[in-house]
Amino acid sequence: MGLFTIHLLARLLLTVALSALLVACSMPRLGYQNIDHLIRWKVNDYVSLTREQRRWLNAEVQAQHAWHCHLDLPRYRPLLMAARDAVLEEQPDPESLRAQLPAWKNEIDLTLQRMLPGIVELLRQLNAEQLEQLSSELSKKQAELRERYVEPDERSQIAERSERMQKRLERWLGRLNPAQTQRIDQWADQPSDRNALWLANRQHWQNVLHERLQARQAPDFPSDMAALLLQPQQFWLAPYREQQPAVTDATIRMLSDVMLQTRAPQREHLRRQVDSLLRELERVRCPSLPEGMPPSAAATS
């Protein structure tokens, strides 16, 4: 979904709640304050914009960055503190970890809703040649993902999945102990079709996107894009949709078990990491707000 800059934005903005532990997100102050440059760079990976389009995108990204900083960042501090306290409980319960997810999903949805008009406008500005380039770049990305995650044999996929999760958790906990790595290895031993189904579902979503883009000037295009971005599960393949609750539950239970096996140095390491992010939140200097308010300002303020 490279063109949809909000997904890059959301990953860079959200930090260490349970979802952040899953994807190893962080938000160093320098990175956040330069996120407008990062977004434009990411867009260029997928489609070459004209001078006028680049000028429009620059203004849009700067405005969205300012609105996010002023309207959304203040809400992240209590969410981070709640997530920190949940994972640092003496007996971290899977349900207490699961309870952190809705608030963070809501943050992503609020940001998506505010950026949706700009996303629609950018897509409507693309010509046929640019759409062809976008389709080509997305296909290249699919091929890269297939080579990395699907083509290796099953044991290699499991080993890579375990290693990836261990690295993510080590960032927050420090060096893992044998019991923790064993539990992660157990979690990583997922059904053999897991990666292939994930990639097939990603391709299916992109196929729907491509179809919708052919009618990007139609009156119902904004609602189509809202559904694709805010309710993507509507467009998931049935087997993938059916598999997700079990995958999410297995991951939450694994994280709960890993935290049960932590020692004092690991818990202190995690506390320091989260507290460092909280301090960075306080130090962020927001850009000036543009004139006017974003469409969802009333709902998010």
C-alpha positions as CSV (number, residue, x, y, z in Angstrom):
1,M,0.0,0.0,0.0
2,G,2.9,2.3,-0.6
3,L,1.0,5.1,-2.2
4,F,-1.1,5.5,0.9
5,T,1.3,7.5,2.9
6,I,-0.9,7.3,6.0
7,H,0.2,3.7,6.6
8,L,3.8,4.8,6.8
9,L,2.8,7.7,9.0
10,A,0.8,5.5,11.3
11,R,3.7,3.1,11.8
12,L,6.1,6.0,12.5
13,L,3.8,7.8,14.9
14,L,2.5,4.9,17.0
15,T,5.0,3.6,19.5
16,V,5.3,0.9,22.1
17,A,1.8,-0.3,22.9
18,L,1.2,-4.0,22.3
19,S,0.9,-3.3,18.5
20,A,4.3,-1.6,18.6
21,L,5.8,-4.6,20.3
22,L,4.5,-6.7,17.3
23,V,6.0,-4.4,14.7
24,A,8.9,-2.8,16.6
25,C,7.8,0.7,15.9
26,S,9.4,3.7,17.6
27,M,9.1,7.4,17.3
28,P,12.4,9.2,17.9
29,R,12.0,12.9,18.0
30,L,14.2,13.5,14.9
31,G,12.3,11.0,12.9
32,Y,8.9,12.4,13.8
33,Q,9.8,16.0,13.1
34,N,11.1,15.0,9.7
35,I,8.3,12.6,8.8
36,D,7.1,14.8,6.0
37,H,10.4,14.2,4.2
38,L,10.1,10.5,4.9
39,I,6.6,10.3,3.5
40,R,7.5,12.1,0.3
41,W,10.5,9.8,-0.2
42,K,8.3,6.8,0.3
43,V,5.8,8.0,-2.3
44,N,8.5,8.4,-4.8
45,D,9.3,4.7,-4.5
46,Y,5.9,3.9,-6.0
47,V,5.0,6.7,-8.4
48,S,6.7,9.7,-10.1
49,L,4.7,12.9,-9.5
50,T,4.7,16.0,-11.7
51,R,5.9,19.3,-10.3
52,E,2.4,20.4,-9.6
53,Q,1.6,17.1,-7.9
54,R,4.7,17.3,-5.7
55,R,3.9,20.9,-4.7
56,W,0.4,19.8,-3.7
57,L,1.6,16.7,-1.9
58,N,4.2,18.8,0.1
59,A,1.5,21.2,1.3
60,E,-0.9,18.3,2.2
61,V,1.7,16.3,4.1
62,Q,2.9,19.4,6.0
63,A,-0.7,20.2,7.0
64,Q,-1.5,16.6,8.1
65,H,1.8,16.5,10.0
66,A,0.9,19.7,11.9
67,W,-2.7,18.5,12.6
68,H,-1.5,15.1,13.9
69,C,1.1,16.7,16.1
70,H,-1.3,19.1,17.7
71,L,-4.5,17.0,17.8
72,D,-3.2,13.4,18.3
73,L,0.1,13.3,20.1
74,P,-1.3,14.6,23.4
75,R,-3.5,11.4,23.5
76,Y,-0.6,9.1,23.1
77,R,0.9,9.7,26.5
78,P,-1.9,8.0,28.6
79,L,-2.1,5.2,26.1
80,L,1.6,4.5,26.3
81,M,1.5,4.6,30.1
82,A,-1.5,2.2,30.1
83,A,0.4,-0.2,27.8
84,R,3.5,0.0,29.9
85,D,1.6,-0.8,33.0
86,A,-0.2,-3.7,31.4
87,V,2.9,-5.5,30.1
88,L,4.8,-4.8,33.4
89,E,2.2,-6.5,35.6
90,E,3.6,-9.2,37.8
91,Q,1.2,-11.7,36.1
92,P,0.5,-10.2,32.7
93,D,-2.9,-11.5,31.6
94,P,-3.5,-12.0,27.8
95,E,-6.8,-10.1,28.1
96,S,-5.2,-7.1,29.7
97,L,-2.8,-7.0,26.7
98,R,-5.7,-7.5,24.3
99,A,-7.5,-4.6,25.9
100,Q,-4.8,-2.2,24.7
101,L,-5.5,-2.8,21.0
102,P,-8.8,-1.0,20.4
103,A,-7.5,2.4,21.6
104,W,-4.5,2.2,19.2
105,K,-6.7,1.0,16.3
106,N,-8.9,4.0,17.0
107,E,-5.9,6.3,16.7
108,I,-5.0,4.9,13.3
109,D,-8.6,5.2,12.1
110,L,-8.8,8.8,13.3
111,T,-5.7,9.7,11.4
112,L,-6.9,7.8,8.3
113,Q,-10.2,9.6,8.4
114,R,-8.5,13.0,8.5
115,M,-6.2,12.1,5.6
116,L,-8.8,10.4,3.5
117,P,-9.8,13.5,1.5
118,G,-6.2,14.2,0.6
119,I,-5.6,10.6,-0.4
120,V,-8.6,10.7,-2.7
121,E,-7.4,14.0,-4.2
122,L,-3.9,12.7,-4.9
123,L,-5.3,9.5,-6.5
124,R,-7.6,11.5,-8.7
125,Q,-4.7,13.6,-9.9
126,L,-2.8,10.5,-11.2
127,N,-2.8,9.9,-15.0
128,A,-2.9,6.6,-16.8
129,E,0.9,6.4,-17.1
130,Q,1.3,7.0,-13.3
131,L,-1.3,4.3,-12.5
132,E,0.6,1.9,-14.7
133,Q,3.8,2.8,-12.8
134,L,2.1,2.3,-9.5
135,S,0.8,-1.1,-10.5
136,S,4.2,-2.1,-11.7
137,E,5.9,-1.1,-8.5
138,L,3.4,-2.9,-6.4
139,S,4.0,-6.0,-8.5
140,K,7.7,-5.7,-7.9
141,K,7.1,-5.4,-4.2
142,Q,4.9,-8.5,-4.3
143,A,7.7,-10.5,-6.0
144,E,10.2,-9.4,-3.4
145,L,7.9,-10.4,-0.6
146,R,7.3,-13.8,-2.3
147,E,11.0,-14.4,-2.6
148,R,11.6,-13.6,1.0
149,Y,8.6,-15.0,2.8
150,V,7.0,-17.7,0.6
151,E,9.6,-19.4,-1.6
152,P,11.9,-20.7,1.3
153,D,11.0,-24.1,2.6
154,E,8.7,-24.4,5.6
155,R,11.4,-24.8,8.2
156,S,13.2,-21.8,6.9
157,Q,10.0,-19.7,7.1
158,I,9.5,-20.8,10.7
159,A,13.1,-20.0,11.7
160,E,12.9,-16.6,10.0
161,R,9.6,-15.8,11.7
162,S,11.1,-16.6,15.1
163,E,14.2,-14.6,14.5
164,R,12.3,-11.6,13.4
165,M,10.1,-11.6,16.5
166,Q,13.1,-12.2,18.8
167,K,14.8,-9.1,17.4
168,R,11.7,-7.0,17.9
169,L,11.3,-8.1,21.5
170,E,15.0,-7.8,22.3
171,R,14.8,-4.1,21.4
172,W,12.3,-3.6,24.3
173,L,13.5,-6.3,26.7
174,G,17.2,-6.7,26.0
175,R,18.7,-10.2,25.6
176,L,16.1,-12.9,25.8
177,N,16.6,-16.0,28.0
178,P,16.3,-19.6,26.8
179,A,12.7,-20.0,28.0
180,Q,11.6,-16.9,26.2
181,T,13.3,-17.9,22.9
182,Q,11.8,-21.4,23.2
183,R,8.3,-19.9,23.6
184,I,8.8,-17.7,20.6
185,D,10.0,-20.7,18.6
186,Q,6.8,-22.5,19.6
187,W,4.7,-19.5,18.5
188,A,6.6,-19.3,15.1
189,D,5.7,-22.8,14.2
190,Q,2.5,-21.7,12.5
191,P,0.5,-23.4,9.7
192,S,2.6,-24.0,6.5
193,D,0.4,-21.8,4.4
194,R,0.5,-18.8,6.7
195,N,2.9,-16.7,4.6
196,A,1.5,-17.7,1.3
197,L,-2.1,-16.9,2.5
198,W,-0.9,-13.5,3.8
199,L,0.7,-12.6,0.5
200,A,-2.3,-13.9,-1.5
201,N,-4.6,-11.7,0.6
202,R,-2.3,-8.7,0.1
203,Q,-2.5,-9.3,-3.7
204,H,-6.3,-9.6,-3.5
205,W,-6.5,-6.2,-1.7
206,Q,-4.3,-4.6,-4.4
207,N,-6.5,-6.1,-7.1
208,V,-9.5,-4.4,-5.6
209,L,-7.6,-1.2,-5.3
210,H,-6.6,-1.3,-9.0
211,E,-10.2,-1.9,-10.0
212,R,-11.4,1.1,-7.9
213,L,-8.7,3.3,-9.4
214,Q,-10.0,2.8,-12.9
215,A,-13.1,4.7,-11.7
216,R,-11.3,7.3,-9.6
217,Q,-13.4,10.2,-11.0
218,A,-16.7,8.6,-10.1
219,P,-18.8,10.2,-7.4
220,D,-18.6,7.1,-5.1
221,F,-14.8,6.9,-5.3
222,P,-14.3,8.6,-1.9
223,S,-16.5,6.0,-0.2
224,D,-14.8,3.2,-2.0
225,M,-11.4,4.4,-0.7
226,A,-12.8,4.9,2.8
227,A,-13.9,1.2,2.8
228,L,-10.6,0.0,1.5
229,L,-8.6,1.9,4.1
230,L,-10.8,1.9,7.2
231,Q,-12.4,-1.5,6.8
232,P,-9.9,-3.6,4.8
233,Q,-11.2,-6.8,6.3
234,Q,-14.2,-6.5,4.0
235,F,-11.9,-7.2,1.1
236,W,-9.9,-10.0,2.7
237,L,-9.9,-13.5,1.3
238,A,-12.2,-15.7,3.4
239,P,-9.5,-18.2,4.5
240,Y,-7.3,-15.3,5.6
241,R,-10.2,-13.6,7.5
242,E,-11.0,-16.9,9.3
243,Q,-7.4,-17.4,10.3
244,Q,-6.8,-14.0,11.9
245,P,-8.5,-14.4,15.3
246,A,-6.4,-17.5,16.0
247,V,-3.2,-15.8,14.8
248,T,-3.9,-12.7,17.0
249,D,-4.8,-14.8,20.0
250,A,-1.6,-16.9,19.6
251,T,0.5,-13.8,19.4
252,I,-1.0,-12.2,22.5
253,R,-0.6,-15.4,24.5
254,M,3.0,-15.7,23.4
255,L,3.7,-12.1,24.5
256,S,2.0,-12.8,27.8
257,D,4.1,-15.9,28.4
258,V,7.3,-14.1,27.4
259,M,6.6,-11.3,29.9
260,L,5.9,-14.0,32.6
261,Q,9.4,-15.2,32.1
262,T,11.1,-11.8,32.3
263,R,13.7,-11.0,35.0
264,A,14.2,-7.7,36.8
265,P,16.8,-6.4,34.4
266,Q,14.5,-7.0,31.4
267,R,11.6,-5.3,33.0
268,E,13.7,-2.3,33.9
269,H,15.0,-2.2,30.3
270,L,11.4,-2.1,29.0
271,R,10.5,0.5,31.5
272,R,13.4,2.7,30.4
273,Q,12.5,2.3,26.8
274,V,8.9,3.3,27.3
275,D,9.8,6.2,29.6
276,S,12.3,7.4,27.0
277,L,9.5,7.5,24.4
278,L,7.3,9.4,26.8
279,R,10.0,12.0,27.2
280,E,10.4,12.3,23.5
281,L,6.7,12.9,23.2
282,E,7.0,15.9,25.5
283,R,9.9,17.3,23.6
284,V,8.4,17.2,20.1
285,R,8.0,20.7,18.7
286,C,4.9,20.8,16.5
287,P,4.8,22.8,13.3
288,S,2.4,25.7,13.0
289,L,-1.1,24.7,12.2
290,P,-2.4,25.7,8.7
291,E,-5.4,28.0,8.4
292,G,-8.7,26.2,8.9
293,M,-9.2,22.8,10.5
294,P,-9.1,19.3,9.1
295,P,-12.4,17.5,8.4
296,S,-12.2,15.3,11.5
297,A,-10.8,18.0,13.9
298,A,-14.0,18.2,15.9
299,A,-14.1,14.5,16.5
300,T,-10.4,14.3,17.5
301,S,-10.0,17.4,19.7
